[in-house]
Structures are given as structure tokens and as C-alpha cells.
Amino acid sequence: MGGIPITGLNIVCFPINELPGTILADILRGGTDQMRDADVRLVGGHSVDDPEPKYGVSVTGTVHPDRIATNAGARSGDILILTKPIGTGILTTAAKRDALDPETLALAIRNMATLNRGAAEAMRSVGIGPDAAVHAATDITGFGLLGHLSHVARASHVRLHIDSTGVPLLPRVREMAAAGYTTGGGAANAAYLEPLVTYAPTVPADLRDVLIDPQTSGGLCIAVAPHAVDALCQALRDRNVPIVSVIGEVVEGEPGIDVL
């Protein structure tokens, strides 16, 4: 807004005496490349000598108040569209235990490394706001798909119907879930969601685990007016968004989620 740049600060923990500095250089280079793609200016950062590598970016910017897609605007009749497949938490856990093939892990990594910039641009192109096409949105990260959608349901005072067969999944994720490669974060999500989510008897246990799986750099779930679904889907495809999948709808009722 008004030409004010978006700025980023690197935050990195790294065991500098245990791993080669070239690995740290690759991490920082990758982060810088992603910031460049997102039009974020790197202005500095902070590093800590730590046994477990960690990396993130603190981003500061401005947004026009009429162009904010919050999780509080979904209304009855809206259609829910998801822009990335889910399952990164389970797959990376399986990889840590040497149970996942390199090709599937590489696909999960590419999924996590894909920015949501195209999806955000698509939303802006069709319009965001109570009188526009997009009424609400949320990213899908640590609370899993159902966790973040529960926030939409409660903030918007609506109920969500999710078609479990329409949710896009990364390859082999149900297989890995059935084999027990789930996470502590997923278990915490399940406990949190117990009073908010009702599963149909036909939804198997392994798929339930995937639906609550914590995601790293997941996609966006967008609540869009029915008349604008085709326009938004086309705008997403025009921007090479990885997945454009209708996964459910917004209905009237007690805030919560029905998984069908």
C-alpha cells in the first residue's frame, strides 16, 4: 500500500560445529530465493548455535483494509476450494524413519516450497470482501485442514460440510498413516477437534488422520460465492496453482464441521 515494501528477517538455529557451513548457506540461499519470488526484501536476521536446525522468516508489511481475506466472513452457500494437497506432516515423519521413498519425499518438498502467491493473486483478481466473490480464506498449517476450517466455522458462525473423497492428498499419505507414521501434533489436533467435528461412519481412520495432519506451508482454503466458483477456479489455473479442488460447502447451523 503506497509503495511501502514488505521486509523479512531471517531467524536461524544451526549446529555450526556439527554440520558443514555449506548446509547453512544452502538454507539461507533457499530462503532468500523464496523471499525474492514473494517480493520480500531481506533486511537482516538473527542466528543461534543450536543442536537442532531451524529456519524461518519474520515478515513485516502492510495490507489494504479492503483487501483482507479473514477466516470470519464465510456465509451459507459458499463453496470451499483448496489449493494444495495435504499430508506433509505424515510423509516427512515417515521419511525421518526411513520408511518413505525419495520420489514421494521430493514431491512433498516441492509442495511445501510452492508459494501461495498465485492463489492470493487469484483471490484478488475476482474480488475479496462481503460484496465480492471471496468471503473468507485460511491457510492450512499446523492445525491441519480440519483444525483451520474449524476456525473458519467458529469465526463465521457457520457449519462446514466437507467431502472427504474430494480432498486432494499427497501420494502414499494414507498408506503411511495406516502404518502409524502420524505425529504428536496430529494427536493434539484430534483432541482439540473432538467436540467440533463429526465424521460419517464411512470415513476410515487413516483418512481421518490425514485430515488433521499438521502441514508445513500448506495451501489456502477459500470460501467463495457460488456464482463466482468458475471464475475463481479459472483464475487459480491461470496462475498455475498446484491444485484447484472443491472440497465442501458452507451451511447454516451450529459452528463445526461434518466430514462426509
MOGI-V549490 format. One record per pair of residues at least 4 apart in sequence whose C-alpha atoms are under 7 Angstrom apart, sorted by the first residue. I is the first residue (numbers start at 0). J is the second residue. Records with the same first field share a line. If there is no record, write none. Layout:
I: J, J
This chain:
0: 61, 62, 63
4: 60
5: 39, 40, 59, 60
6: 39, 40, 41, 42, 58, 59, 60
7: 39, 40, 41, 42, 56, 57, 58, 59
8: 41, 42, 43, 44, 56, 57, 58
9: 43, 44, 45, 55, 56, 57
10: 44, 45, 46, 54, 55, 56
11: 45, 46, 47, 53, 54, 55
12: 46, 47, 48, 49, 52, 53, 54
13: 47, 48, 49, 50, 51, 52, 53
14: 18, 48, 49, 50, 51, 52
15: 19, 20, 48
20: 24
21: 25
22: 26
23: 27
24: 28
25: 29
26: 30
27: 31
28: 32
29: 33
30: 34
31: 35
32: 36
33: 37
34: 38, 39, 40
35: 39
37: 116
63: 67
65: 128
66: 127
67: 127
68: 127, 134, 135, 136
69: 135, 136, 137
70: 135, 136, 137, 150, 151, 154, 155
71: 135, 151, 154, 155
72: 134, 135, 155
73: 77, 134, 135, 155, 222
74: 157, 249
75: 157, 249, 250, 251
76: 225, 248, 249, 250
77: 222, 223, 224, 225, 248, 249
78: 222, 223, 224, 225, 247, 248, 249
79: 220, 221, 222, 223, 245, 246, 247, 248
80: 220, 221, 222, 243, 244, 245, 246
81: 218, 219, 220, 221, 243, 244, 245, 246
82: 218, 219, 220, 240, 241, 242, 243, 244
83: 217, 218, 241, 242
84: 167, 168, 169, 242
85: 167, 168, 169, 214
86: 90, 168, 169, 172, 209, 212, 214
87: 91, 107, 214, 215
88: 92, 212, 213, 214
89: 93, 172, 175, 176, 180, 181, 182, 212
90: 94, 104, 172, 175
91: 95
92: 96, 180, 181
93: 97, 98, 99, 175, 180
94: 98, 99, 104
99: 103, 104
100: 104
101: 105
102: 106
103: 107, 170
104: 108
105: 109
106: 110
107: 111
108: 112
109: 113
111: 215, 216, 217
115: 119, 218
116: 120
117: 121, 235, 238, 240
118: 122, 235, 240
119: 123
120: 124
121: 125, 231, 234, 235
122: 126, 127, 133, 231
123: 127
125: 132, 231
126: 131, 132, 133
127: 131, 132, 133, 134
128: 133, 134
129: 134
132: 223, 224, 227
133: 222, 223, 224
134: 222, 223
135: 221, 222
136: 219, 220, 221, 222
137: 147, 219, 220, 221
138: 217, 218, 219, 220
139: 143, 144, 147, 214, 217, 218, 219
140: 213, 214, 215, 216, 217
141: 213, 214, 215
142: 146, 147, 188, 211, 213
143: 147, 210, 211, 212, 213, 214
144: 148, 210, 211
145: 149, 210, 211
146: 150, 188, 192, 211
147: 151
148: 152
149: 153, 255, 256
150: 154
151: 155
152: 156, 157, 158, 159, 254, 255
153: 157, 254, 255
156: 254
157: 249, 250, 251, 252, 253, 254
158: 249, 250, 251, 252, 253, 254, 255, 256
159: 248, 249, 250, 255, 256, 257
160: 247, 248, 249, 256, 257, 258
161: 246, 247, 248, 257, 258, 259
162: 166, 246, 247, 258, 259
163: 258, 259
165: 245, 246
166: 246
168: 172
171: 175
172: 176
173: 177, 205, 206, 209
174: 178
175: 179, 180
176: 180, 181, 205, 208, 209
177: 205
181: 185
182: 186
183: 187
184: 188, 213
185: 189, 211, 212, 213
186: 190
187: 191
188: 192, 211
189: 193, 211
192: 196
195: 255, 256
196: 255, 256, 257
197: 256, 257, 258
198: 202, 257, 258, 259
199: 258, 259
202: 206, 207, 259
203: 207
204: 208
205: 209
206: 210
207: 211
208: 212
223: 227, 228
224: 228
227: 231
228: 232
229: 233
230: 234
231: 235
232: 236, 243
233: 237
234: 238
235: 239, 240, 243
236: 240
